[in-house]
């Protein structure tokens, strides 16, 4: 059995200062130096907590009674005052005083401040039995979501939809993170961290976002700017408006095309095993778009990449009007940017993307379209698209092949 080194000898004030520095954005070693102890100790402390800041020591909240307040409660109770009078004296709600007396009054009817403080500290001891460890059904549901590459937040919210009449099947996303990362919890298999989008074994502080460099336009002719896109495209309530881009592989030598429908977040992937020149992209995109029903043929928004040099031919063959974003403005394709981030979990940057078959792209698209999304009320893109087509009584069905 491996012995885990603890840090109980560290002053509480030093630990609090260490985690305050982590929250401020420092890494473990500089935070340890700022708190006044060795950098190596800071690294071990961070790893022991799994990088989960909320699991670190924290200041007692204002709700908890102090020993001084308990001593005053004891004196006032002995003098014959009731909960309301005591509450007014110590500036606490009467319900807090009443609950404190009910919890900590002995069989003899006497309330002692020192005994009450000891009992409160004992009740507050952590960690207690993890919720996911105590409930096999809930743990199995969470693990199933993780193996499907759902985020802890998606799992937490989806449980409410899948088990509306079972309140015991509820768990917060923070509890899932702590069960994965924090040593000693052991409720979830540690290897499931590889299914998270980051794939990290430790939870890392969030870094400041860096601006994404857009590819140069390469002199695309007859571009129609996004400012001329119909107003209905900005309103996601109207279906049929798409966002697109390429994700690139190692040394920018391979690529996969991505299309995302704005209202449902439904994803389709373009297979580009033979390159990403304009003719290849146009042929693959035309073939994909022609599988869509008329309801979904509104518009397509792309960045100013030279792979879209044949955009007029795509419009002529499919009827889909194409608009181009402003330079260095990825937020104008927000849904697509988010989707590309999700796809990196399947297609890392430093790999050859041409090795993935059409069947593999279909499988990934289906898995991504099966993820619950917050913006859809925790429904999946597939469910949203199916409902959309059903409501419109459209005979065609979009595919990802």
Beta strands, then each sheet from edge to edge (+ up, - down):
strand 1: 241-248
strand 2: 255-261
strand 3: 267-272
strand 4: 299-302
strand 5: 321-324
strand 6: 372-373
strand 7: 379-380
sheet 1: 3+ 2- 1+ 4+ 5+
sheet 2: 6+ 7-
end
